[in-house]
Amino acid sequence: MATLDMDNKRLYQTIGTRLREQLQAGVYPVGERLPPERNIAEQFGVSRSVVREALIMLELEGWVEVRQGSGVYARQADNIKPVADDIGPFELLQARQLLESNVAAFAATQVTKANLNEMRRVLDLEQKNLQSDNESYEEDERFHLLIAEATQNSVLHDLVRELWERRATSPMWKQLHARIVGQDYRARWLEDHRQILLALQRRDANAARLAMWQHLENVKQSLLVLSDVENPHFDGYLFATDPLTWAEPLSQTAS
C-alpha cells in the first residue's frame, strides 16, 4: 500500500496527483486502460469513491478518457485544464448526510402546519416533473431547504443552503452527473422524500433523522452505481450507518 502525503489537499486530490504523476511518467501509455478502481483503491488504501473522485478530476483536466462500460483510459493530454479546488461529490454528500439528518430531527420538533403544507405542494410538483420527464432538480432542492426552514433557525437554513449552492457550482458534481443516464432513480428519491414528510407530520424526531439519513445514503449509492463504468457491485463511501454514539438506535435499524 502506498504512503500518502496529504500536503493539505483533499484526499481525492492527493490520489489524483499520484495518478497524474504516473500518467506523466508513462506508467500508463496513451490509449492504455488504467487498472480497475478497486485495484487503485487497494494500492492507495482508500475507498473506491475517493478513486472515483480522483478520476473525475483527471477527466476534467484532460488526462483520461472515460468509456462507459469499458473503463478509464490514458489519453494524449494536449490541452491541460487544471481543476480549481473543488469539493468531491461524495465528500459533499457525507457532509449533507451528517448535517441534514440532524436538521430533519430538529425540524420535527418545530415544524408548523404551513411548513408541512408547502412541503406537500413541492412534492406534488416533484411528482409532476417525473411524469412529464422534466429533468429539473428545483423541487428536490426546495424540499430539503423547506425542512431546514422548518427548524425556525436561520443559521441552520443557511448552512443547508450553502451546501446546495456548492453542489450547483461544482465542476466535479456536474461531471459525475454527466455519466448518469436515465431518471428512474428519481422516483426512489421522491418516495424517500415522502417518508421524511411522514416522520415530520408525526413530529417523530428519530424517525425524521433516520429517514433523511437513509435518503442521502440511497442518493450516494445510486450515484456510485449509476456513474460506475466497470462493475456496480462495490463498497460504499466512508460509512453507511451513522457512526456517532448518540445515533445507536439508527445504526441498529440500518444495519
C-alpha atoms as one frame of an Amber mdcrd trajectory, in Angstrom:
protein
   0.000   0.000   0.000   1.409   3.401  -0.989   2.098   6.054   1.647   0.164
   9.234   1.025   1.448  12.764   1.575  -1.715  14.782   2.133   0.010  18.202
   1.911  -3.223  19.971   2.954  -5.066  18.574  -0.074  -8.409  16.884  -0.230
  -7.968  13.130  -0.322  -9.194  12.770  -3.909  -6.705  15.475  -4.967  -3.853
  13.550  -3.357  -4.839  10.367  -5.201  -5.405  12.295  -8.424  -1.952  13.887
  -8.156  -0.293  10.487  -7.714  -2.167   9.073 -10.701  -1.279  12.146 -12.773
   2.394  11.619 -11.939   2.093   8.007 -13.137   0.472   9.175 -16.375   3.188
  11.774 -16.929   5.851   9.132 -16.313   4.320   6.841 -18.930   3.277   4.149
 -16.481   0.017   4.096 -18.456   0.757   4.870 -22.136  -1.770   6.798 -24.210
  -4.681   4.539 -25.126  -3.974   2.031 -22.345  -6.675   1.196 -19.831  -5.968
   2.171 -16.233  -6.335  -0.543 -13.562  -9.844  -1.095 -12.169 -10.922   1.311
  -9.443 -10.754  -1.437  -6.825  -7.086  -2.087  -7.622  -6.238   1.610  -7.393
  -8.169   1.855  -4.125  -6.202  -1.062  -2.666  -2.920   0.440  -3.879  -3.515
   3.690  -2.007  -5.623   2.356   0.873  -8.709   4.450   0.126 -12.325   3.757
  -0.844 -13.358   3.350  -4.459 -15.450   6.502  -4.295 -12.323   8.544  -3.476
 -10.707   6.962  -6.539 -13.860   7.830  -8.496 -13.464  11.464  -7.477  -9.758
  11.438  -8.412 -10.569  10.050 -11.867 -13.274  12.671 -12.375 -10.646  15.322
 -11.604  -8.241  13.807 -14.154 -11.064  13.532 -16.683 -11.837  17.242 -16.279
  -8.145  18.067 -16.648  -7.890  16.006 -19.840  -5.557  13.243 -18.653  -8.002
  10.354 -19.013 -10.996   9.354 -21.095 -13.932   7.539 -19.521 -15.621   4.949
 -21.735 -18.943   3.764 -20.379 -18.993   0.009 -19.916 -15.290  -0.282 -20.621
 -13.217   1.706 -18.156 -10.827   4.639 -17.910  -8.075   5.135 -20.498  -4.966
   7.320 -20.649  -5.252   9.972 -23.326  -2.973  12.449 -25.022  -3.037  15.424
 -22.679  -2.633  18.270 -25.161  -4.804  20.957 -23.581  -4.479  20.524 -19.838
  -7.084  22.387 -17.826  -6.140  22.347 -14.137  -9.202  21.877 -11.953  -9.710
  24.584  -9.355 -10.030  23.441  -5.752 -13.408  21.726  -5.596 -15.120  19.567
  -3.031 -15.541  15.922  -4.046 -19.181  14.986  -4.745 -19.207  12.091  -2.278
 -17.449  14.179   0.361 -20.207  16.745  -0.127 -22.870  14.058   0.273 -21.252
  12.907   3.504 -21.398  16.441   4.904 -25.042  16.740   3.892 -25.831  13.375
   5.438 -24.435  14.423   8.805 -25.993  17.888   8.774 -29.373  17.312   7.166
 -30.273  14.211   9.179 -29.939  16.249  12.364 -31.690  19.236  10.827 -34.630
  16.952   9.958 -34.732  15.633  13.533 -34.881  19.159  14.946 -37.393  20.254
  12.311 -39.745  17.524  13.527 -39.972  19.332  16.863 -40.519  22.797  15.353
 -42.438  22.268  12.116 -45.662  24.217  11.552 -48.772  23.377   9.569 -47.775
  25.973   6.983 -44.340  24.309   6.616 -45.982  20.921   6.053 -48.459  22.285
   3.511 -45.622  23.830   1.484 -43.665  20.564   1.583 -46.717  18.678   0.267
 -47.082  21.210  -2.553 -43.428  20.806  -3.554 -43.648  17.001  -3.545 -46.707
  17.236  -5.809 -44.637  19.328  -8.230 -41.789  16.830  -7.990 -44.237  14.046
  -8.940 -45.485  16.043 -11.928 -41.916  16.622 -13.087 -41.271  12.894 -13.039
 -44.436  12.145 -15.002 -43.509  14.733 -17.656 -39.812  13.707 -17.798 -38.818
  17.163 -16.597 -35.170  16.903 -15.507 -35.312  19.899 -13.170 -33.979  19.383
  -9.644 -35.528  22.591  -8.304 -38.241  20.855  -6.278 -35.716  18.377  -4.860
 -33.591  21.244  -3.563 -36.647  23.199  -2.430 -37.894  20.282  -0.322 -34.592
  19.994   1.526 -34.461  23.737   2.132 -38.044  23.705   3.424 -37.030  21.167
   6.050 -34.208  23.443   7.154 -36.662  26.347   7.172 -38.996  24.326   9.410
 -36.369  24.375  12.174 -37.215  28.091  12.536 -33.450  28.608  12.798 -31.968
  30.828  10.084 -28.403  29.646  10.748 -29.317  26.004  10.091 -31.195  27.057
   6.959 -28.152  28.986   5.710 -25.844  26.019   6.348 -28.036  23.651   4.332
 -28.447  26.221   1.554 -24.671  26.715   1.355 -24.099  23.002   0.731 -26.688
  23.030  -2.062 -25.057  26.113  -3.575 -21.688  24.382  -3.525 -23.245  21.468
  -5.389 -24.694  23.793  -8.022 -21.305  25.412  -8.751 -19.161  22.266  -8.526
 -17.496  21.096 -11.794 -16.856  17.736 -10.092 -20.574  17.276  -9.348 -21.537
  18.200 -12.908 -19.005  15.744 -14.342 -20.328  12.966 -12.097 -23.856  13.589
 -13.364 -22.620  13.612 -16.962 -22.024   9.857 -16.611 -25.583   9.137 -15.455
 -28.268   8.073 -17.912 -31.982   7.758 -17.152 -34.284   9.138 -14.488 -35.654
   6.022 -12.741 -33.622   6.678  -9.617 -35.509   9.931  -9.019 -38.734   8.047
  -8.340 -36.981   6.260  -5.476 -35.738   9.581  -4.135 -39.271  11.002  -4.258
 -40.504   8.073  -2.168 -37.713   8.852   0.302 -38.992  12.417   0.493 -42.481
  11.146   1.281 -41.114   9.061   4.155 -39.329  12.107   5.548 -42.551  14.126
   5.314 -44.494  11.410   7.151 -41.980  11.486  10.000 -42.229  15.286  10.186
 -46.020  15.096  10.230 -45.821  12.717  13.209 -43.281  15.043  14.862 -41.072
  11.980  15.318 -37.535  13.345  15.551 -35.762   9.984  15.485 -37.792   8.759
  12.512 -37.093  12.007  10.666 -33.365  11.662  11.322 -33.384   8.059  10.126
 -35.471   8.849   7.025 -33.178  11.687   5.973 -30.047   9.648   6.709 -31.347
   6.737   4.628 -32.433   9.038   1.808 -28.961  10.528   1.420 -27.456   7.049
   1.733 -29.722   5.994  -1.151 -28.611   9.047  -3.152 -24.967   8.169  -2.545
 -25.375   4.525  -3.534 -27.434   5.433  -6.618 -24.775   7.854  -7.835 -21.990
   5.361  -7.157 -23.716   2.632  -9.148 -25.049   4.804 -11.978 -21.697   6.525
 -12.571 -19.668   3.295 -12.474 -18.034   2.333 -15.783 -16.900  -1.062 -14.504
 -18.835  -3.174 -12.017 -21.730  -1.738  -9.979 -21.112  -4.096  -7.039 -18.584
  -2.427  -4.778 -18.017  -0.839  -1.395 -19.629   2.435  -0.368 -18.066   5.625
   0.867 -16.761   6.114   4.397 -19.836   4.871   6.265 -23.306   3.621   5.506
 -24.703   3.899   9.028 -24.382   6.738  11.483 -21.045   6.335  13.348 -21.829
   8.704  16.208 -22.640   7.291  19.624 -25.859   9.250  20.084 -27.283   7.523
  17.000 -27.045   3.941  18.258 -30.749   3.176  17.526 -30.223   4.457  13.979
 -27.188   2.212  13.453 -29.073  -0.813  14.707 -32.008  -0.090  12.438 -29.897
   0.496   9.348 -27.554  -2.457   9.798
